[in-house]
């Protein structure tokens, strides 16, 4: 049995379409549109035509989608999860920064 997987380099500066985001995160277009309506998912401003999103959304949406399926969450709950994942990521960044500053000033 051969297992093929698709790998892509994620660059947060790149944008992806809603169709690509659906494929990458196993969420439906309706679910993504609902997340946009809740304000949990923000399209790139000024993108012409079809909505496009920062590639930074792929990993949090994958995690949220996995939790949605595993815990049978509704889309509103997924929007809350996305907010918490974003906050955790920000706090981890602050902690790394504090550790780096502390290491510089250590005797």
Secondary structure as UniProt FT lines:
FT   TURN            12..13
FT   STRAND          15..17
FT   HELIX           18..25
FT   HELIX           29..38
FT   TURN            45..46
FT   STRAND          52..54
FT   TURN            55..56
FT   HELIX           57..71
FT   HELIX           75..105
//
